[in-house]
Amino acid sequence: MFREDYETQAIQEAVESGMAHRELMETLGGLRISDFIPPHAGEPVADYAARATGELMVRYLAQDKDDTVPPV
């Protein structure tokens, strides 16, 4: 498989899972998704897309810039 196949599928999966394209691009910080989260050797494209989406969601939530304090 070509690296572009992995990237295309992972981006589609992330967007379909609810991540806005802007959020995705911010999380990647200018990197290609396959550089940010490399595919494993022999990993099927669909498996990579699911794994990359999960990792992207975790990283996006970890960088949450919301400074609001929950009510006491």
PDB file of N, CA, C and O in Angstrom:
ATOM      1  N   MET A   1       0.837  -1.191   0.000  1.00  0.00           N
ATOM      2  CA  MET A   1       0.000   0.000   0.000  1.00  0.00           C
ATOM      3  C   MET A   1       0.876   1.246   0.000  1.00  0.00           C
ATOM      4  O   MET A   1       1.994   1.235   0.515  1.00  0.00           O
ATOM      5  N   PHE A   2       0.366   2.291  -0.570  1.00  0.00           N
ATOM      6  CA  PHE A   2       1.063   3.564  -0.583  1.00  0.00           C
ATOM      7  C   PHE A   2       0.697   4.361   0.655  1.00  0.00           C
ATOM      8  O   PHE A   2      -0.423   4.269   1.157  1.00  0.00           O
ATOM      9  N   ARG A   3       1.643   5.140   1.139  1.00  0.00           N
ATOM     10  CA  ARG A   3       1.436   5.953   2.336  1.00  0.00           C
ATOM     11  C   ARG A   3       0.220   6.873   2.168  1.00  0.00           C
ATOM     12  O   ARG A   3      -0.486   7.149   3.138  1.00  0.00           O
ATOM     13  N   GLU A   4      -0.023   7.344   0.951  1.00  0.00           N
ATOM     14  CA  GLU A   4      -1.166   8.218   0.693  1.00  0.00           C
ATOM     15  C   GLU A   4      -2.489   7.503   0.970  1.00  0.00           C
ATOM     16  O   GLU A   4      -3.457   8.127   1.404  1.00  0.00           O
ATOM     17  N   ASP A   5      -2.524   6.189   0.717  1.00  0.00           N
ATOM     18  CA  ASP A   5      -3.735   5.412   1.007  1.00  0.00           C
ATOM     19  C   ASP A   5      -4.035   5.442   2.507  1.00  0.00           C
ATOM     20  O   ASP A   5      -5.185   5.584   2.923  1.00  0.00           O
ATOM     21  N   TYR A   6      -2.980   5.305   3.305  1.00  0.00           N
ATOM     22  CA  TYR A   6      -3.145   5.352   4.756  1.00  0.00           C
ATOM     23  C   TYR A   6      -3.631   6.735   5.194  1.00  0.00           C
ATOM     24  O   TYR A   6      -4.540   6.855   6.016  1.00  0.00           O
ATOM     25  N   GLU A   7      -3.016   7.767   4.637  1.00  0.00           N
ATOM     26  CA  GLU A   7      -3.375   9.134   5.014  1.00  0.00           C
ATOM     27  C   GLU A   7      -4.813   9.468   4.626  1.00  0.00           C
ATOM     28  O   GLU A   7      -5.568  10.012   5.431  1.00  0.00           O
ATOM     29  N   THR A   8      -5.178   9.149   3.419  1.00  0.00           N
ATOM     30  CA  THR A   8      -6.530   9.435   2.942  1.00  0.00           C
ATOM     31  C   THR A   8      -7.575   8.755   3.825  1.00  0.00           C
ATOM     32  O   THR A   8      -8.550   9.381   4.241  1.00  0.00           O
ATOM     33  N   GLN A   9      -7.365   7.483   4.103  1.00  0.00           N
ATOM     34  CA  GLN A   9      -8.324   6.724   4.914  1.00  0.00           C
ATOM     35  C   GLN A   9      -8.366   7.261   6.344  1.00  0.00           C
ATOM     36  O   GLN A   9      -9.445   7.362   6.929  1.00  0.00           O
ATOM     37  N   ALA A  10      -7.224   7.604   6.911  1.00  0.00           N
ATOM     38  CA  ALA A  10      -7.185   8.106   8.289  1.00  0.00           C
ATOM     39  C   ALA A  10      -7.878   9.456   8.403  1.00  0.00           C
ATOM     40  O   ALA A  10      -8.604   9.697   9.368  1.00  0.00           O
ATOM     41  N   ILE A  11      -7.666  10.334   7.438  1.00  0.00           N
ATOM     42  CA  ILE A  11      -8.336  11.646   7.460  1.00  0.00           C
ATOM     43  C   ILE A  11      -9.834  11.458   7.335  1.00  0.00           C
ATOM     44  O   ILE A  11     -10.599  12.087   8.066  1.00  0.00           O
ATOM     45  N   GLN A  12     -10.262  10.609   6.428  1.00  0.00           N
ATOM     46  CA  GLN A  12     -11.689  10.353   6.246  1.00  0.00           C
ATOM     47  C   GLN A  12     -12.296   9.789   7.528  1.00  0.00           C
ATOM     48  O   GLN A  12     -13.372  10.217   7.947  1.00  0.00           O
ATOM     49  N   GLU A  13     -11.618   8.842   8.143  1.00  0.00           N
ATOM     50  CA  GLU A  13     -12.101   8.219   9.379  1.00  0.00           C
ATOM     51  C   GLU A  13     -12.208   9.250  10.502  1.00  0.00           C
ATOM     52  O   GLU A  13     -13.189   9.258  11.245  1.00  0.00           O
ATOM     53  N   ALA A  14     -11.211  10.113  10.628  1.00  0.00           N
ATOM     54  CA  ALA A  14     -11.224  11.135  11.675  1.00  0.00           C
ATOM     55  C   ALA A  14     -12.390  12.102  11.491  1.00  0.00           C
ATOM     56  O   ALA A  14     -13.085  12.433  12.452  1.00  0.00           O
ATOM     57  N   VAL A  15     -12.599  12.546  10.272  1.00  0.00           N
ATOM     58  CA  VAL A  15     -13.697  13.481   9.987  1.00  0.00           C
ATOM     59  C   VAL A  15     -15.049  12.805  10.207  1.00  0.00           C
ATOM     60  O   VAL A  15     -15.955  13.405  10.786  1.00  0.00           O
ATOM     61  N   GLU A  16     -15.192  11.570   9.753  1.00  0.00           N
ATOM     62  CA  GLU A  16     -16.443  10.837   9.955  1.00  0.00           C
ATOM     63  C   GLU A  16     -16.706  10.545  11.427  1.00  0.00           C
ATOM     64  O   GLU A  16     -17.854  10.355  11.829  1.00  0.00           O
ATOM     65  N   SER A  17     -15.647  10.509  12.232  1.00  0.00           N
ATOM     66  CA  SER A  17     -15.792  10.259  13.664  1.00  0.00           C
ATOM     67  C   SER A  17     -16.125  11.530  14.445  1.00  0.00           C
ATOM     68  O   SER A  17     -16.322  11.484  15.660  1.00  0.00           O
ATOM     69  N   GLY A  18     -16.186  12.649  13.754  1.00  0.00           N
ATOM     70  CA  GLY A  18     -16.610  13.887  14.400  1.00  0.00           C
ATOM     71  C   GLY A  18     -15.544  14.952  14.562  1.00  0.00           C
ATOM     72  O   GLY A  18     -15.827  16.022  15.101  1.00  0.00           O
ATOM     73  N   MET A  19     -14.343  14.694  14.118  1.00  0.00           N
ATOM     74  CA  MET A  19     -13.281  15.692  14.225  1.00  0.00           C
ATOM     75  C   MET A  19     -13.400  16.654  13.049  1.00  0.00           C
ATOM     76  O   MET A  19     -13.429  16.241  11.890  1.00  0.00           O
ATOM     77  N   ALA A  20     -13.466  17.938  13.366  1.00  0.00           N
ATOM     78  CA  ALA A  20     -13.524  18.943  12.306  1.00  0.00           C
ATOM     79  C   ALA A  20     -12.183  18.992  11.588  1.00  0.00           C
ATOM     80  O   ALA A  20     -11.137  18.761  12.194  1.00  0.00           O
ATOM     81  N   HIS A  21     -12.220  19.294  10.297  1.00  0.00           N
ATOM     82  CA  HIS A  21     -10.989  19.349   9.504  1.00  0.00           C
ATOM     83  C   HIS A  21     -10.002  20.331  10.132  1.00  0.00           C
ATOM     84  O   HIS A  21      -8.803  20.055  10.163  1.00  0.00           O
ATOM     85  N   ARG A  22     -10.478  21.467  10.631  1.00  0.00           N
ATOM     86  CA  ARG A  22      -9.627  22.464  11.278  1.00  0.00           C
ATOM     87  C   ARG A  22      -8.956  21.880  12.515  1.00  0.00           C
ATOM     88  O   ARG A  22      -7.764  22.092  12.736  1.00  0.00           O
ATOM     89  N   GLU A  23      -9.716  21.148  13.319  1.00  0.00           N
ATOM     90  CA  GLU A  23      -9.169  20.512  14.520  1.00  0.00           C
ATOM     91  C   GLU A  23      -8.089  19.493  14.147  1.00  0.00           C
ATOM     92  O   GLU A  23      -7.050  19.403  14.801  1.00  0.00           O
ATOM     93  N   LEU A  24      -8.350  18.743  13.106  1.00  0.00           N
ATOM     94  CA  LEU A  24      -7.396  17.748  12.628  1.00  0.00           C
ATOM     95  C   LEU A  24      -6.091  18.418  12.222  1.00  0.00           C
ATOM     96  O   LEU A  24      -5.012  17.972  12.614  1.00  0.00           O
ATOM     97  N   MET A  25      -6.187  19.489  11.437  1.00  0.00           N
ATOM     98  CA  MET A  25      -4.996  20.184  10.969  1.00  0.00           C
ATOM     99  C   MET A  25      -4.225  20.819  12.130  1.00  0.00           C
ATOM    100  O   MET A  25      -2.994  20.800  12.138  1.00  0.00           O
ATOM    101  N   GLU A  26      -4.938  21.377  13.104  1.00  0.00           N
ATOM    102  CA  GLU A  26      -4.284  21.951  14.282  1.00  0.00           C
ATOM    103  C   GLU A  26      -3.540  20.875  15.070  1.00  0.00           C
ATOM    104  O   GLU A  26      -2.421  21.097  15.532  1.00  0.00           O
ATOM    105  N   THR A  27      -4.156  19.729  15.217  1.00  0.00           N
ATOM    106  CA  THR A  27      -3.543  18.632  15.959  1.00  0.00           C
ATOM    107  C   THR A  27      -2.285  18.133  15.254  1.00  0.00           C
ATOM    108  O   THR A  27      -1.293  17.810  15.907  1.00  0.00           O
ATOM    109  N   LEU A  28      -2.322  18.071  13.944  1.00  0.00           N
ATOM    110  CA  LEU A  28      -1.171  17.602  13.179  1.00  0.00           C
ATOM    111  C   LEU A  28      -0.028  18.618  13.168  1.00  0.00           C
ATOM    112  O   LEU A  28       1.126  18.249  12.950  1.00  0.00           O
ATOM    113  N   GLY A  29      -0.338  19.876  13.398  1.00  0.00           N
ATOM    114  CA  GLY A  29       0.700  20.904  13.463  1.00  0.00           C
ATOM    115  C   GLY A  29       1.569  20.999  12.225  1.00  0.00           C
ATOM    116  O   GLY A  29       2.772  21.241  12.325  1.00  0.00           O
ATOM    117  N   GLY A  30       0.971  20.810  11.062  1.00  0.00           N
ATOM    118  CA  GLY A  30       1.713  20.930   9.812  1.00  0.00           C
ATOM    119  C   GLY A  30       2.360  19.640   9.324  1.00  0.00           C
ATOM    120  O   GLY A  30       2.920  19.606   8.229  1.00  0.00           O
ATOM    121  N   LEU A  31       2.289  18.591  10.116  1.00  0.00           N
ATOM    122  CA  LEU A  31       2.860  17.300   9.705  1.00  0.00           C
ATOM    123  C   LEU A  31       1.847  16.496   8.902  1.00  0.00           C
ATOM    124  O   LEU A  31       0.640  16.712   9.004  1.00  0.00           O
ATOM    125  N   ARG A  32       2.351  15.577   8.112  1.00  0.00           N
ATOM    126  CA  ARG A  32       1.466  14.624   7.440  1.00  0.00           C
ATOM    127  C   ARG A  32       1.029  13.619   8.493  1.00  0.00           C
ATOM    128  O   ARG A  32       1.792  13.298   9.404  1.00  0.00           O
ATOM    129  N   ILE A  33      -0.178  13.129   8.371  1.00  0.00           N
ATOM    130  CA  ILE A  33      -0.708  12.214   9.382  1.00  0.00           C
ATOM    131  C   ILE A  33       0.156  10.959   9.520  1.00  0.00           C
ATOM    132  O   ILE A  33       0.326  10.444  10.625  1.00  0.00           O
ATOM    133  N   SER A  34       0.697  10.469   8.416  1.00  0.00           N
ATOM    134  CA  SER A  34       1.517   9.254   8.486  1.00  0.00           C
ATOM    135  C   SER A  34       2.902   9.525   9.075  1.00  0.00           C
ATOM    136  O   SER A  34       3.595   8.585   9.462  1.00  0.00           O
ATOM    137  N   ASP A  35       3.314  10.777   9.149  1.00  0.00           N
ATOM    138  CA  ASP A  35       4.548  11.136   9.854  1.00  0.00           C
ATOM    139  C   ASP A  35       4.268  11.316  11.341  1.00  0.00           C
ATOM    140  O   ASP A  35       5.089  10.966  12.189  1.00  0.00           O
ATOM    141  N   PHE A  36       3.113  11.859  11.638  1.00  0.00           N
ATOM    142  CA  PHE A  36       2.690  12.101  13.018  1.00  0.00           C
ATOM    143  C   PHE A  36       2.393  10.778  13.729  1.00  0.00           C
ATOM    144  O   PHE A  36       2.793  10.568  14.874  1.00  0.00           O
ATOM    145  N   ILE A  37       1.689   9.900  13.030  1.00  0.00           N
ATOM    146  CA  ILE A  37       1.352   8.565  13.535  1.00  0.00           C
ATOM    147  C   ILE A  37       1.687   7.580  12.416  1.00  0.00           C
ATOM    148  O   ILE A  37       0.861   7.325  11.539  1.00  0.00           O
ATOM    149  N   PRO A  38       2.883   7.036  12.447  1.00  0.00           N
ATOM    150  CA  PRO A  38       3.309   6.147  11.358  1.00  0.00           C
ATOM    151  C   PRO A  38       2.538   4.829  11.345  1.00  0.00           C
ATOM    152  O   PRO A  38       2.213   4.287  12.401  1.00  0.00           O
ATOM    153  N   PRO A  39       2.246   4.314  10.146  1.00  0.00           N
ATOM    154  CA  PRO A  39       1.641   2.985  10.046  1.00  0.00           C
ATOM    155  C   PRO A  39       2.648   1.926  10.492  1.00  0.00           C
ATOM    156  O   PRO A  39       3.855   2.082  10.303  1.00  0.00           O
ATOM    157  N   HIS A  40       2.140   0.858  11.079  1.00  0.00           N
ATOM    158  CA  HIS A  40       2.992  -0.274  11.429  1.00  0.00           C
ATOM    159  C   HIS A  40       3.234  -1.107  10.176  1.00  0.00           C
ATOM    160  O   HIS A  40       2.414  -1.111   9.259  1.00  0.00           O
ATOM    161  N   ALA A  41       4.347  -1.802  10.142  1.00  0.00           N
ATOM    162  CA  ALA A  41       4.671  -2.657   8.998  1.00  0.00           C
ATOM    163  C   ALA A  41       3.568  -3.689   8.787  1.00  0.00           C
ATOM    164  O   ALA A  41       3.215  -4.428   9.706  1.00  0.00           O
ATOM    165  N   GLY A  42       3.032  -3.734   7.581  1.00  0.00           N
ATOM    166  CA  GLY A  42       2.003  -4.707   7.237  1.00  0.00           C
ATOM    167  C   GLY A  42       0.620  -4.406   7.788  1.00  0.00           C
ATOM    168  O   GLY A  42      -0.290  -5.223   7.647  1.00  0.00           O
ATOM    169  N   GLU A  43       0.445  -3.250   8.411  1.00  0.00           N
ATOM    170  CA  GLU A  43      -0.855  -2.899   9.013  1.00  0.00           C
ATOM    171  C   GLU A  43      -1.881  -2.616   7.915  1.00  0.00           C
ATOM    172  O   GLU A  43      -1.619  -1.812   7.020  1.00  0.00           O
ATOM    173  N   PRO A  44      -3.037  -3.262   7.972  1.00  0.00           N
ATOM    174  CA  PRO A  44      -4.083  -2.968   6.985  1.00  0.00           C
ATOM    175  C   PRO A  44      -4.528  -1.500   7.085  1.00  0.00           C
ATOM    176  O   PRO A  44      -4.543  -0.918   8.170  1.00  0.00           O
ATOM    177  N   VAL A  45      -4.881  -0.927   5.955  1.00  0.00           N
ATOM    178  CA  VAL A  45      -5.266   0.485   5.903  1.00  0.00           C
ATOM    179  C   VAL A  45      -6.410   0.786   6.875  1.00  0.00           C
ATOM    180  O   VAL A  45      -6.352   1.776   7.604  1.00  0.00           O
ATOM    181  N   ALA A  46      -7.437  -0.050   6.894  1.00  0.00           N
ATOM    182  CA  ALA A  46      -8.585   0.194   7.777  1.00  0.00           C
ATOM    183  C   ALA A  46      -8.172   0.161   9.248  1.00  0.00           C
ATOM    184  O   ALA A  46      -8.659   0.965  10.043  1.00  0.00           O
ATOM    185  N   ASP A  47      -7.293  -0.748   9.612  1.00  0.00           N
ATOM    186  CA  ASP A  47      -6.810  -0.827  10.999  1.00  0.00           C
ATOM    187  C   ASP A  47      -6.007   0.412  11.355  1.00  0.00           C
ATOM    188  O   ASP A  47      -6.145   0.955  12.450  1.00  0.00           O
ATOM    189  N   TYR A  48      -5.164   0.858  10.424  1.00  0.00           N
ATOM    190  CA  TYR A  48      -4.383   2.064  10.649  1.00  0.00           C
ATOM    191  C   TYR A  48      -5.299   3.264  10.839  1.00  0.00           C
ATOM    192  O   TYR A  48      -5.099   4.063  11.754  1.00  0.00           O
ATOM    193  N   ALA A  49      -6.296   3.392   9.984  1.00  0.00           N
ATOM    194  CA  ALA A  49      -7.208   4.534  10.066  1.00  0.00           C
ATOM    195  C   ALA A  49      -7.901   4.586  11.420  1.00  0.00           C
ATOM    196  O   ALA A  49      -8.024   5.658  12.011  1.00  0.00           O
ATOM    197  N   ALA A  50      -8.350   3.449  11.912  1.00  0.00           N
ATOM    198  CA  ALA A  50      -9.014   3.405  13.220  1.00  0.00           C
ATOM    199  C   ALA A  50      -8.034   3.752  14.339  1.00  0.00           C
ATOM    200  O   ALA A  50      -8.372   4.513  15.245  1.00  0.00           O
ATOM    201  N   ARG A  51      -6.831   3.202  14.279  1.00  0.00           N
ATOM    202  CA  ARG A  51      -5.819   3.480  15.310  1.00  0.00           C
ATOM    203  C   ARG A  51      -5.394   4.941  15.282  1.00  0.00           C
ATOM    204  O   ARG A  51      -5.311   5.585  16.327  1.00  0.00           O
ATOM    205  N   ALA A  52      -5.125   5.468  14.090  1.00  0.00           N
ATOM    206  CA  ALA A  52      -4.697   6.858  13.955  1.00  0.00           C
ATOM    207  C   ALA A  52      -5.784   7.811  14.435  1.00  0.00           C
ATOM    208  O   ALA A  52      -5.487   8.813  15.086  1.00  0.00           O
ATOM    209  N   THR A  53      -7.033   7.508  14.121  1.00  0.00           N
ATOM    210  CA  THR A  53      -8.135   8.356  14.572  1.00  0.00           C
ATOM    211  C   THR A  53      -8.208   8.384  16.089  1.00  0.00           C
ATOM    212  O   THR A  53      -8.366   9.453  16.678  1.00  0.00           O
ATOM    213  N   GLY A  54      -8.097   7.245  16.721  1.00  0.00           N
ATOM    214  CA  GLY A  54      -8.113   7.194  18.180  1.00  0.00           C
ATOM    215  C   GLY A  54      -6.980   8.003  18.779  1.00  0.00           C
ATOM    216  O   GLY A  54      -7.185   8.761  19.728  1.00  0.00           O
ATOM    217  N   GLU A  55      -5.775   7.844  18.223  1.00  0.00           N
ATOM    218  CA  GLU A  55      -4.625   8.588  18.737  1.00  0.00           C
ATOM    219  C   GLU A  55      -4.783  10.089  18.498  1.00  0.00           C
ATOM    220  O   GLU A  55      -4.419  10.895  19.354  1.00  0.00           O
ATOM    221  N   LEU A  56      -5.319  10.461  17.351  1.00  0.00           N
ATOM    222  CA  LEU A  56      -5.548  11.886  17.068  1.00  0.00           C
ATOM    223  C   LEU A  56      -6.560  12.483  18.037  1.00  0.00           C
ATOM    224  O   LEU A  56      -6.370  13.595  18.529  1.00  0.00           O
ATOM    225  N   MET A  57      -7.630  11.752  18.310  1.00  0.00           N
ATOM    226  CA  MET A  57      -8.652  12.251  19.243  1.00  0.00           C
ATOM    227  C   MET A  57      -8.047  12.464  20.631  1.00  0.00           C
ATOM    228  O   MET A  57      -8.300  13.486  21.268  1.00  0.00           O
ATOM    229  N   VAL A  58      -7.263  11.518  21.094  1.00  0.00           N
ATOM    230  CA  VAL A  58      -6.630  11.638  22.414  1.00  0.00           C
ATOM    231  C   VAL A  58      -5.710  12.861  22.438  1.00  0.00           C
ATOM    232  O   VAL A  58      -5.744  13.643  23.388  1.00  0.00           O
ATOM    233  N   ARG A  59      -4.901  13.025  21.410  1.00  0.00           N
ATOM    234  CA  ARG A  59      -3.973  14.159  21.354  1.00  0.00           C
ATOM    235  C   ARG A  59      -4.719  15.481  21.246  1.00  0.00           C
ATOM    236  O   ARG A  59      -4.310  16.477  21.842  1.00  0.00           O
ATOM    237  N   TYR A  60      -5.812  15.495  20.489  1.00  0.00           N
ATOM    238  CA  TYR A  60      -6.605  16.714  20.372  1.00  0.00           C
ATOM    239  C   TYR A  60      -7.200  17.096  21.728  1.00  0.00           C
ATOM    240  O   TYR A  60      -7.135  18.257  22.132  1.00  0.00           O
ATOM    241  N   LEU A  61      -7.774  16.130  22.420  1.00  0.00           N
ATOM    242  CA  LEU A  61      -8.370  16.407  23.729  1.00  0.00           C
ATOM    243  C   LEU A  61      -7.311  16.801  24.760  1.00  0.00           C
ATOM    244  O   LEU A  61      -7.580  17.616  25.642  1.00  0.00           O
ATOM    245  N   ALA A  62      -6.129  16.239  24.655  1.00  0.00           N
ATOM    246  CA  ALA A  62      -5.051  16.555  25.592  1.00  0.00           C
ATOM    247  C   ALA A  62      -4.555  17.983  25.428  1.00  0.00           C
ATOM    248  O   ALA A  62      -4.023  18.561  26.376  1.00  0.00           O
ATOM    249  N   GLN A  63      -4.718  18.556  24.258  1.00  0.00           N
ATOM    250  CA  GLN A  63      -4.272  19.920  24.026  1.00  0.00           C
ATOM    251  C   GLN A  63      -5.401  20.925  24.212  1.00  0.00           C
ATOM    252  O   GLN A  63      -5.262  22.085  23.824  1.00  0.00           O
ATOM    253  N   ASP A  64      -6.513  20.502  24.797  1.00  0.00           N
ATOM    254  CA  ASP A  64      -7.673  21.357  25.008  1.00  0.00           C
ATOM    255  C   ASP A  64      -7.248  22.650  25.687  1.00  0.00           C
ATOM    256  O   ASP A  64      -6.623  22.631  26.747  1.00  0.00           O
ATOM    257  N   LYS A  65      -7.590  23.762  25.072  1.00  0.00           N
ATOM    258  CA  LYS A  65      -7.195  25.060  25.583  1.00  0.00           C
ATOM    259  C   LYS A  65      -8.312  25.734  26.375  1.00  0.00           C
ATOM    260  O   LYS A  65      -8.237  26.932  26.649  1.00  0.00           O
ATOM    261  N   ASP A  66      -9.322  24.997  26.737  1.00  0.00           N
ATOM    262  CA  ASP A  66     -10.450  25.545  27.487  1.00  0.00           C
ATOM    263  C   ASP A  66     -10.021  25.789  28.930  1.00  0.00           C
ATOM    264  O   ASP A  66      -9.712  24.854  29.668  1.00  0.00           O
ATOM    265  N   ASP A  67     -10.008  27.052  29.314  1.00  0.00           N
ATOM    266  CA  ASP A  67      -9.557  27.421  30.668  1.00  0.00           C
ATOM    267  C   ASP A  67     -10.701  27.634  31.629  1.00  0.00           C
ATOM    268  O   ASP A  67     -10.481  28.177  32.712  1.00  0.00           O
ATOM    269  N   THR A  68     -11.906  27.237  31.290  1.00  0.00           N
ATOM    270  CA  THR A  68     -13.031  27.432  32.183  1.00  0.00           C
ATOM    271  C   THR A  68     -12.913  26.487  33.365  1.00  0.00           C
ATOM    272  O   THR A  68     -12.409  25.370  33.247  1.00  0.00           O
ATOM    273  N   VAL A  69     -13.382  26.956  34.489  1.00  0.00           N
ATOM    274  CA  VAL A  69     -13.330  26.173  35.714  1.00  0.00           C
ATOM    275  C   VAL A  69     -14.713  25.594  35.961  1.00  0.00           C
ATOM    276  O   VAL A  69     -15.702  26.317  35.847  1.00  0.00           O
ATOM    277  N   PRO A  70     -14.814  24.309  36.295  1.00  0.00           N
ATOM    278  CA  PRO A  70     -16.140  23.735  36.560  1.00  0.00           C
ATOM    279  C   PRO A  70     -16.772  24.393  37.781  1.00  0.00           C
ATOM    280  O   PRO A  70     -16.061  24.833  38.684  1.00  0.00           O
ATOM    281  N   PRO A  71     -18.108  24.465  37.818  1.00  0.00           N
ATOM    282  CA  PRO A  71     -18.780  25.078  38.968  1.00  0.00           C
ATOM    283  C   PRO A  71     -18.472  24.317  40.247  1.00  0.00           C
ATOM    284  O   PRO A  71     -18.275  23.102  40.236  1.00  0.00           O
ATOM    285  N   VAL A  72     -18.435  25.046  41.336  1.00  0.00           N
ATOM    286  CA  VAL A  72     -18.113  24.449  42.640  1.00  0.00           C
ATOM    287  C   VAL A  72     -19.357  23.929  43.313  1.00  0.00           C
ATOM    288  O   VAL A  72     -19.283  23.392  44.419  1.00  0.00           O
TER     289      VAL A  72
END
